[in-house]
């Protein structure tokens, strides 16, 4: 099941807020619908929102082509609106920057059709590269699971749904499972929006990979009982020093893993690294609507008017991270050195 698909000026998104109860699609022919889908988490996961935003820009350019006024100025506004949809996953900004850098190669001498064609080509490249990148991450990552019959715990959903295809952390799990390196996955349900219960469990069950669902507050006990031998998660932003922003609850899992001497791995593409940010202290953490916590399935589960804190992400400090798996190999501490090298290799800003 693909998270998104582009076909003739229409971006089709698998509506992830409806899974696993029903499989529904959203047809986006207007960039505003894409922006709204990102905001509502109908498409979610760092690489998937980057790719969706790239296609959103193509839709914006198509619309502006037939309008009066300055195409370039208006395209910048569309890009800005798309940037505003979610603040934490750097892949969103990476994809939009990549698209705008393609647009900036053109001038008034070029036809707008040429610009749109180039933008569409770039968005497709972003989407197509994602699958290849995830395959490489998965191959590197699987080698870390080197004792037969391991069980692994994951948090949130870093699978095919969170990317264009295959997944990062779940990609590694898929690969390790196919190589018989792991025997079972423990999926944290991932409060408050249940990406683990609704999406990870669903994705793994589709492929008959044994998965056991637990609530987030069970992770420590599962570790204490020696039921998992490794943790692997995805990331929304990794800073130069190796701090990792990921779904809220990831930090707690990393602390628990350290206490139980269990390796804590992060799987992420280079597009998730923020080479311009030194430490995780500077990562903007999205805060979402209080109703995500005060209601459950639309039913109120907290006193009306209660004060709520609802950060959607947290930052795991680098000293709790055993390794970061990228498409260029496995990074280990000292991360500043390893990530600076990666930055040089990739010419990152
Ligand atoms: O709020 P979400 O569902 O977009 O959060 C997603 C995550 O935290 C994922 O773990 C992360 O984006 C990595 S996806 C490969």
Boltz pocket constraint, residues with backbone or C-beta under 6 A from the ligand:
constraints:
  - pocket:
      binder: B
      contacts: [[A, 41], [A, 43], [A, 44], [A, 45], [A, 46], [A, 47], [A, 89], [A, 155], [A, 156], [A, 157], [A, 158], [A, 159], [A, 162], [A, 163], [A, 167], [A, 168], [A, 169], [A, 195], [A, 233], [A, 234], [A, 235], [A, 236], [A, 246], [A, 247], [A, 248], [A, 267], [A, 312]]
      max_distance: 6.0
